[in-house]
Amino acid sequence: MRVLAIANQKGGVGKTTTAINLGAALAATGHRCVIFDTDPQGNASTGVAIDASDREITAYDVLVGAQPLSAAVMQTKVPNLWIAPGHANLSGVETELMAGLRPQHRLRDALASYRAENAAAFDYMLIDCPPSLNILTVNALTAADGVLVPLQCEFFALEGLSQLMTTIEAVRANLNPRLEIQGIVLTMHDQRTKLSDQVADEVRKHLRDKVYDTIIPRNVRLSEAPSHGMPAIVYDQSAPGSKAYIAFAKEMIEREKLNYSTSSAA
């Protein structure tokens, strides 16, 4: 199981939209995928039609050690896509975790137990992180193989990225030496403005091959779909945003294959 944290401390950049639609696109290609929703608002869970009243065991229970990951995972209506739902209790979980042992390793430990019992259960786990660099995000980075960063095509896009990179380096040095930057995906691109293109060019200049070729456009269907409890690629597969996430999933899979073959050869 490849574990990817979807992180950016800025809100409104498309983390949850990416988690839902990338997860659904990976599922559509035959990969078994689970989303771990660490956002207290639980938007990823709502976006795949998991009502708050149906979330009996959640990501909160897993992180505090009350339940194993296997008990929290729920099947969505999308074939091959599961979710460990978010819960409002996650908003106060930092105090609980910091009062115990190994607070940064809770998700990593839960994953280790899950893998020991379910070696071939999933191909991918996507961790939808909250919009801050708190203990939930650190848990995600400590547990993850790679970090996927949605980056909005707007003026201040690069401003907060350096702080995230610093956090990633600190986690790599102290908690998770295998952590890598999986890639940067440019989101909310508005083709009607020159600014979006300028930001995209600037990001590519600084981060080079870490930036995916696929760009996610601003698209009303991406915004509408969660209110219907569906990923956009299910709600309207023909929409530009849906097509972009399908292309992004394919590009990510190809990059994964290339990285694996390169590391195996080395």
N, C-alpha and C positions, 0 to 999 in steps of 0.2 A: 504494500500500500504506500503510495507516494503522498506525502502530507505537505500541503501548501497553505501557508498563512496569507490571507488577503488583507494587507495592512496599509494604512496611511493615516496619520493622526488628524488630518483635515477631514471634516465632515462634508458630505455632499459631493464626493468625487466619484462615486459609483462602485464602492466596495460591495455593498449588498446586491446591487444589480449584477455585478460581475459574478459574485458567488452563485446566485440563482441561475443565471443564464449560461455561464461556463459549465456549471454542474449539469444542467439540462442538456447542453450540447455534447459534453463528454458522455452522458448517458445515452444520447441518441447514436453515438458512434459505437455503442456496445460496451463501454466501460462502466463498471459498477462504481458509483460515486456517492459519498456521504458528505453533507454539509454540517459542520459543527458551529452552531450559532452562539457566539459569545456576547452578542450585543444585548443589553438589558431590554431594549425595545422589541427585540425578537422580530424585526422586520423580515429577515430571510425566511423565518418560519411562516409568518403571515403570507409572504409572497409565494409559498408553495401550498397554500390552503390548509395549514395546520393551525386551527383555531386555538386561542389561549386556553379555552376550557378543556381542550383535549390533551394538553401537555402535562401529563401526570408525572413523568420523570423527564428531567431536562438537563441541559448542559450545566446548570448550577449544581444539581445533585452529583454529577460526575466530578466536578472540580472540587467540591468539598469532601469527596470520598464517601458519600452516602450511598451511591449506586454505581455499578460498573457501566462502562460505555455501552455495552450490549443491551442494557435495559433501557437506555435513553433513546436509542436509534428507532426512528419511525419511518415506515414506507410512505412516500408521497404518491400522488396520482400519476407522476411521471415514471414510466418503467425504468428500472436501473438507478433511480435516484432516491436516496434516503436523507433524513435529517435528524440531528440531535438538537431539539428546539431550544430557543432562548427563553429566558424568564426574567421578570422584573427583579427577582432576588439577586441577580447578577450585579445590580447597581451598588449593593453593599457588600459584595463578596470579598473585596480587598482586605477589609478588616479581619474577616474570618480566616482568610488564607495566611495573612501575615502573622497571625497568632499561633500558627502551627508550624510543623517542620516542612522543609523543602517547599516553600510556597510557590516558587517559580517552576517547580517540576510536576505539579499536580496533573496537568493534562498529559505530559510525557509519560508519567507513571501509569495513568489510565490506559494510554495507548499501548504501552508495553504489555500490560495484562491482557488487553484485547487481542493483540497480535499473537500472544502465546496460545490463546484459546481459539482464535479464528484466523488462521494464517492466510487464507485466500478469500476473505469475505469481501473486501473492496479493493478497487484499483487506485482510487483517489479519495483523499479527504481534503475538503476545502474549508479552512477555518475563517469564518467571517468575523473580523476583529472590530471592536468598537472604535469610534473616532478619537482615540487618545492613546498615549503611550503609557498605559497603566499596567497593573499586574495581570490583567486578562490578556493584553497584547504580549507581554513578556512570556506568559505561559504558552501562548500560541507560537512565538518565535523559538522557544526552548524545545517545543515538541516537533517543530516543522523541519522538513528537508529543505524547503526553499520558501522565499517570500515573493509574492506576486503583488506589485504595487500599481493600483489604478491611479493615473495622474491626469487631472482635469486640464483640458487645453485652455487655460485662462492665465491671466497675467501673473498671479502669485503662485503658480504651480510649483516652481522650483524652490520657493522660499522655505517651505516646511520640509522639503525632501531631505535636506542635509541633516536635520535632527533625527529623522527616521534612519538614515544611513549610519549615524553615530550610534543609535540604539542597536542596530543590527550588528555593528562591529563589536559593541560591548557584550552582546549576547554570545556572539561567536567566540570571543576571547574567554568568557567566564562560564558559560552555561551550555553552549551547543556548538562545538567546533565544526560540525558538518554543515551548518546553516549556510545557504548560498542565496544570492539574489536570483530568483527564477527569471524575473524580467519585469519590465515596465510596460503597462498597457495604457495607451493614450485614450482618454474617454471624453465624452461630451464635446466632440469636435463639431464646430459650426462652420460648414463649408462656405457660408455666406460672408464670413469675416476674414480679413487678412490676419487678424490677431491669432486665431486658432492655428493657422499655418506657421506663423512666426514662432509660437510657443512650441509646436511640434518640432520645428527645425532646431530650436535652441536645446530642447531636451535631447534630441539625437546627437547634437554636437558634443554635449557633456557626457552622455551615457552610452553612446555608440551602439554596439551590438546587444546591449542589455534591453534595448527598446524593441518591442515587437513591430513588425511591419503593419499588422492589422491595426486600424484605428476605429474606435467605436464612436459613431456619430451621435449628435443630439437627435433624439427621435421620440415622438410622442407615444409610440407604442411601448417603448421601454418604460415610460412613466405610467401608462395606463394598466399594463399587465398585472402588477402586484395587487391592484384593487380587485382584480378578478381571481386572485389566488393562483395565478399561472406565470411561469416563465414566459418571456416575450416570444421565445421561439416556438412555444405551444400556442400562445394567444394569437399571434400572426406571424407565421414563418416567413412570409414574403416581405415583411417590413425591413428597411435598411438596417436597423439596429439588430434585428434577429439574424440577418445574413452576416453581419459583422461578427457576432458572437460565435456563429457556426464556423466562420473562417478563422477566428481567433483560436478556437478549440483545436482545429486541424493544425494550425501553425504551432501551437504549444506542444501537441503530441509529436510532431515532426522534430521540434527542437529537443524534446526529451529523448527521442530515439538517437539523435545525433550526439547529444551529450553523453548518453549511456555508452554508445559505441566508441566514442573517443576515450572515455574513462576506462573502458574495458581493455582497449588497445594499449593504453598507458600502463 
